[in-house]
Amino acid sequence: MIDYQNIKKICRQDSIIAQSVVDDFLIHYAAKQNNQEREANQKLAKYKHITGKQDPGWVKFLETQYVAHRIFRKDGLIKKYLNHSALKNLTLKERNYLERESTIPWRFSFSTVTANPEHDFYEMEDIFSEEAFLLYSPGITNILKAGKRLLWFNLIGFNGYCWQSFGPINGYKSFESDDIFFYATELAPSIEDEDDVIKDIDNDPIPYMMLLSGSEYPLAFHKDEQFVFNQGDYEADSFALKKSRKHFVMESVGNVHCYGLKEWNGFPHFAQIYHDEDTQTVLLTSMTDKGFSKLVATLNSEGLDLSEYPSIRLNPTMLTTAGEILKKQIELNEYEKLFTKKSTPIEQKRLDKINNLIELMLPEINAGKHPDLQALAKKTGIELRTIKDIAARLTDTKNRNTKT
């Protein structure tokens, strides 16, 4: 039986030592000896458009976390520092702490909570290595008071009994493992598998730290259907599309054909196939998991043998966040724009009004307040009935994602 109370005492003692020897000494020592502070600042400067919107104190914590990782990661600076004369003034406890931490590298981990066996203790699973580990983190406990999180990003170190987090903790409301993998491939297109992602994070964690900018975005739903981009790439010669046309509504632009799955090609699923005769490629797309599964099942019923798993599964919030961080327009489906009907000036004006309304309402709803709908109707020029419906949907989405 695990003695959590004893482990908690050890964790608290280690936190006190870490404050003294890491925060108050080693971070400054590394800045002086190896220009680690300057290196962190140079890397963070690339993301000024993100950090400039954050609290300056938080950005300083990110810098400290980066330097701590450089000290204690695999083949980190701690191996070199243990022999420096400056460390001779440390107490025996502090010296023993550093000796121990030098044997098991600190690392950043994207992980999910699988259990909460004791207050402030969490059983975690790393989404890329699939390693299970016990984490002591009062920080996670505090964050969870504000609502559920799907995924966590921590810098963790081992104390002999369990892992502990060091520095800022990122908890994401709507990011899942596929979202992080997609983001990693946008950062480094050469990434092919989970091991590549782990190496990329260890090499430079700062781009991954920037995901904090999207941590509060909630999942998007229509009733019980989660909006999520599903996309599968297949070779055209594996398709008998003509044979399957009884299931689809077809539209063509030149040599590109769009097959909309009957009864599933509209809101909210948008289950469609794009066939490019020139490149001999086929793309299956849907805005819901159920829609993608229905597409695959329909084609497989015609004798095909397609995988039920998409090559890309991406929450819209990650598409938005990745675009903001990397300062680029990310295009998932190059064919979609061929079949997108342009809005009339009147339709576009109304769409702009609704977007403005949502921007005005969301901060209050996320803060648990009730927006003044009458005032919003007067300010935006949108009818009250529509505003009530949008407010109800936004509130429902918020409530759905704050349940623990």
C-alpha positions in Angstrom: 0.0 0.0 0.0 1.3 3.4 -1.0 2.0 5.7 2.0 0.9 9.0 0.4 1.3 11.0 3.5 4.9 10.1 3.8 5.5 10.8 0.1 3.8 14.1 0.5 6.3 15.1 3.3 9.2 14.1 1.0 7.7 16.1 -1.9 7.3 19.2 0.3 10.9 18.9 1.6 12.1 18.6 -1.9 10.1 21.7 -3.0 11.8 23.7 -0.2 15.3 22.5 -1.3 14.5 23.2 -4.9 13.4 26.7 -4.1 16.8 27.3 -2.4 19.2 25.5 -4.7 17.5 25.7 -8.0 15.4 28.9 -8.1 17.7 31.0 -5.8 21.1 29.7 -7.0 21.4 27.4 -10.0 19.2 29.4 -12.4 21.3 32.5 -11.8 24.5 30.4 -11.9 23.5 29.0 -15.3 22.6 32.5 -16.6 26.1 33.7 -15.6 28.2 30.6 -16.6 26.4 29.5 -19.8 24.2 32.5 -20.9 21.1 30.4 -20.4 18.9 33.4 -19.6 20.0 35.1 -22.8 19.3 31.9 -24.8 15.8 31.7 -23.3 15.1 35.4 -24.0 16.2 35.0 -27.7 13.9 32.0 -28.2 11.0 33.7 -26.4 11.5 36.8 -28.5 10.4 34.9 -31.6 6.9 34.6 -29.9 6.5 38.2 -28.7 3.1 38.2 -30.4 2.0 35.5 -27.9 4.0 36.4 -24.8 3.1 40.1 -25.2 -0.5 39.2 -24.3 0.5 37.3 -21.1 1.3 38.5 -17.7 5.1 39.5 -17.5 5.5 37.4 -14.4 4.2 34.3 -16.2 6.7 34.9 -19.0 9.5 35.1 -16.5 8.4 31.8 -15.0 8.6 30.3 -18.5 12.2 31.5 -18.9 13.1 30.0 -15.5 11.5 26.7 -16.5 13.4 26.6 -19.7 16.7 27.2 -17.9 15.8 24.5 -15.3 15.2 22.0 -18.1 18.6 22.9 -19.7 20.2 22.1 -16.3 18.5 18.9 -15.5 17.6 17.3 -18.8 19.5 14.3 -20.2 23.1 15.3 -20.7 22.2 18.7 -19.1 24.5 21.2 -17.4 24.1 19.6 -13.9 26.8 17.0 -14.8 29.3 19.8 -15.3 28.1 21.9 -12.4 28.6 19.2 -9.7 32.3 19.6 -10.0 32.4 23.4 -9.8 33.8 25.0 -6.7 30.7 27.3 -6.3 28.7 24.2 -5.3 31.0 23.4 -2.4 29.1 26.0 -0.3 25.9 24.1 -0.5 24.6 22.1 2.5 24.8 18.3 2.5 21.0 18.1 1.8 21.3 20.4 -1.1 24.3 18.6 -2.5 22.5 15.2 -2.1 19.5 16.6 -3.9 21.5 17.7 -6.9 23.4 14.4 -7.0 20.1 12.5 -7.1 18.5 14.8 -9.7 21.5 14.4 -11.9 20.8 10.6 -12.2 17.2 10.8 -13.6 16.7 13.5 -16.2 13.9 16.1 -15.9 11.6 16.1 -18.9 8.6 17.9 -20.3 5.6 15.7 -20.6 2.2 16.0 -22.4 0.1 13.7 -20.3 -3.4 12.8 -19.3 -4.8 12.2 -15.8 -5.9 8.6 -15.5 -6.7 8.6 -11.7 -6.6 10.8 -8.6 -5.7 8.3 -5.8 -5.1 10.9 -3.1 -5.4 14.7 -2.7 -2.7 16.4 -4.9 -1.5 13.0 -6.3 -2.3 12.1 -9.9 -1.7 8.9 -11.9 -0.6 10.2 -15.3 0.1 8.7 -18.8 2.4 10.4 -21.2 0.6 10.7 -24.6 3.7 10.0 -26.7 5.8 7.5 -24.7 2.7 5.9 -23.1 4.7 5.8 -19.8 2.5 5.8 -16.6 3.8 7.7 -13.6 2.7 9.1 -10.3 2.8 12.9 -10.1 2.5 15.1 -7.0 1.1 18.5 -8.1 -0.9 20.9 -5.9 -0.8 23.1 -9.1 -3.0 20.7 -11.0 -5.4 20.5 -8.1 -5.8 24.3 -8.1 -6.3 24.5 -11.9 -9.0 21.7 -11.8 -11.0 23.9 -9.4 -11.8 26.0 -12.4 -13.0 23.1 -14.5 -11.9 20.0 -16.4 -8.8 19.7 -18.5 -8.1 17.1 -21.2 -4.4 17.4 -21.3 -1.4 18.7 -19.3 2.1 20.0 -20.1 4.6 19.8 -17.2 8.3 19.9 -16.6 8.7 17.0 -14.2 11.5 15.6 -12.0 11.7 12.4 -9.9 12.3 12.5 -6.1 12.8 8.8 -5.6 9.1 8.1 -4.8 7.1 10.1 -7.4 7.5 12.8 -10.0 7.0 16.5 -9.2 6.3 19.4 -11.5 8.6 22.4 -11.7 7.5 25.8 -13.0 4.3 26.8 -14.9 1.7 24.1 -15.6 -0.4 24.2 -18.7 -3.8 22.5 -18.6 -5.8 22.4 -21.9 -9.6 22.4 -22.2 -9.8 21.2 -25.8 -6.4 19.9 -26.9 -6.0 16.2 -27.4 -3.0 14.0 -28.3 -3.7 14.3 -32.1 -3.7 18.0 -31.8 -0.3 18.1 -30.2 1.1 15.7 -32.8 -0.3 17.9 -35.6 1.2 21.1 -34.0 4.6 19.3 -33.8 4.5 18.5 -37.5 3.7 22.1 -38.3 6.7 23.1 -36.3 9.0 20.5 -37.8 7.6 18.8 -41.0 10.3 16.1 -40.7 8.6 14.6 -37.7 7.3 11.2 -38.5 6.4 9.5 -35.1 6.0 10.0 -31.4 9.7 9.5 -30.7 10.4 12.4 -33.0 8.0 14.6 -31.1 9.6 13.7 -27.8 13.1 14.7 -29.2 11.7 17.9 -30.6 10.2 19.0 -27.3 13.5 18.1 -25.5 15.5 20.1 -28.0 13.3 23.2 -27.7 10.3 23.2 -25.4 9.5 27.0 -25.9 7.2 26.6 -29.0 5.2 24.0 -27.0 5.0 26.4 -24.0 3.3 28.8 -26.4 0.3 26.5 -26.5 -0.8 28.2 -23.3 -2.3 30.8 -25.5 -5.1 28.4 -26.5 -5.4 26.6 -23.1 -8.7 28.1 -22.2 -10.5 27.5 -25.6 -13.3 25.0 -25.0 -14.4 22.1 -27.1 -17.1 23.0 -29.6 -20.3 21.0 -29.8 -23.6 20.8 -31.7 -25.8 19.0 -29.2 -23.8 15.8 -28.6 -21.6 16.1 -31.7 -18.1 17.4 -31.1 -16.8 19.5 -33.9 -13.4 18.0 -35.0 -11.7 18.0 -38.3 -11.3 14.4 -39.7 -9.3 13.9 -42.8 -8.1 10.7 -44.5 -5.8 10.5 -47.6 -6.1 7.5 -50.0 -5.0 6.5 -53.4 -7.5 7.0 -56.1 -7.1 3.5 -57.6 -8.5 2.0 -54.4 -11.9 3.7 -55.0 -14.9 2.6 -57.0 -16.4 6.0 -56.8 -18.7 5.6 -59.8 -20.1 2.5 -58.3 -20.7 4.3 -55.0 -22.5 7.3 -56.5 -25.9 6.1 -55.3 -24.8 7.2 -51.8 -23.5 10.6 -52.8 -24.4 14.0 -54.3 -21.6 15.0 -56.8 -20.4 18.4 -57.8 -17.4 19.1 -60.0 -15.0 22.0 -60.7 -12.7 21.0 -63.6 -11.1 17.7 -62.8 -11.9 17.9 -59.1 -15.0 16.2 -57.9 -16.8 16.6 -54.5 -19.0 13.7 -53.3 -21.3 14.7 -50.5 -22.6 11.7 -48.5 -26.4 11.9 -48.7 -28.0 13.1 -45.4 -24.5 13.6 -43.9 -23.0 16.2 -46.2 -24.6 19.2 -44.4 -24.4 20.6 -40.9 -22.9 19.4 -38.5 -21.1 16.5 -40.2 -20.1 17.9 -43.7 -19.1 14.3 -44.7 -17.5 14.6 -48.1 -15.0 13.1 -50.5 -12.7 15.1 -52.8 -11.3 13.3 -55.9 -8.6 15.0 -57.9 -8.2 13.3 -61.3 -5.0 15.2 -62.2 -3.1 14.1 -59.1 -5.0 10.8 -58.6 -5.7 11.6 -54.9 -8.8 11.1 -52.8 -9.5 13.0 -49.6 -12.2 11.9 -47.1 -13.3 14.8 -44.8 -15.8 15.4 -42.0 -16.3 17.8 -39.2 -17.4 15.1 -36.8 -16.1 11.7 -35.8 -19.4 10.1 -36.6 -19.5 11.6 -40.0 -16.1 10.3 -40.9 -17.0 6.8 -39.6 -20.1 6.9 -41.8 -18.1 7.8 -44.8 -15.7 4.9 -44.3 -18.5 2.5 -43.5 -20.4 3.5 -46.7 -17.4 3.0 -48.9 -16.4 -0.3 -47.2 -20.0 -1.5 -47.8 -19.1 -1.3 -51.5 -16.2 -3.7 -51.1 -13.4 -1.4 -50.1 -11.2 -1.9 -47.1 -10.4 1.5 -45.7 -9.0 2.2 -42.3 -11.6 3.7 -39.9 -8.9 6.0 -38.5 -8.3 9.4 -40.1 -4.7 10.6 -40.9 -5.6 13.9 -39.3 -8.0 14.5 -36.4 -7.8 18.0 -35.2 -9.9 20.2 -32.9 -10.7 23.6 -34.5 -9.2 25.3 -31.4 -5.7 23.8 -32.3 -6.0 25.0 -35.9 -6.7 28.5 -34.6 -4.0 28.4 -31.9 -1.3 26.9 -34.2 -2.0 29.5 -36.8 -1.7 32.3 -34.3 1.6 31.0 -32.8 3.2 30.2 -36.1 1.8 33.3 -37.8 0.5 31.4 -40.8 -2.7 30.3 -42.4 -2.9 26.5 -42.1 -4.8 24.9 -44.9 -6.0 21.4 -44.3 -8.1 20.8 -47.4 -6.9 22.7 -50.5 -10.0 21.6 -52.5 -12.6 22.9 -50.1 -12.3 26.5 -51.4 -13.2 25.3 -54.9 -16.7 24.4 -53.7 -17.2 27.2 -51.2 -19.9 29.6 -52.3 -19.0 33.2 -51.6 -21.3 35.1 -49.2 -23.3 37.9 -50.6 -22.5 41.3 -49.0 -25.7 41.1 -47.0 -24.8 37.6 -45.7 -21.3 38.6 -44.9 -22.5 41.7 -43.0 -24.8 39.5 -40.8 -21.9 37.0 -40.3 -19.7 39.8 -39.1 -22.4 41.0 -36.7 -22.7 37.5 -35.2 -19.0 37.1 -34.8 -18.9 40.5 -33.1 -21.7 39.4 -30.8 -19.9 36.2 -29.8 -16.7 38.2 -29.0 -18.7 40.4 -26.7 -20.5 37.6 -25.0 -17.8 35.0 -24.5 -15.7 36.8 -21.8 -18.8 37.2 -19.6 -20.1 33.7 -20.1 -16.6 32.2 -19.4 -16.5 34.3 -16.2 -19.9 32.8 -15.1 -21.8 36.0 -15.7 -25.1 36.6 -17.5 -24.7 39.0 -20.4 -27.2 41.8 -20.8 -29.0 40.4 -23.9 -31.2 43.5 -24.4 -28.2 45.8 -24.4 -26.4 43.4 -26.9 -29.4 43.5 -29.2 -29.3 47.3 -29.2 -25.5 47.4 -29.7 -25.2 44.7 -32.5 -28.5 45.2 -34.3 -29.3 41.4 -34.0 -32.7 40.3 -33.1 -33.2 39.3 -29.4 -34.4 35.7 -30.3 -31.2 35.0 -32.1 -29.0 36.4 -29.3 -30.9 34.2 -26.8 -30.2 31.1 -28.9 -26.5 31.9 -29.3 -26.1 32.7 -25.6 -27.8 29.4 -24.7 -25.4 27.5 -27.0 -22.3 29.2 -25.6 -23.4 28.6 -22.0 -24.2 25.0 -22.8 -20.7 24.5 -24.3 -19.1 26.2 -21.2 -21.0 24.0 -18.8 -20.2 20.9 -20.7 -16.5 21.6 -20.4 -16.4 22.7 -16.7 -17.8 19.4 -15.4 -15.2 17.4 -13.7 
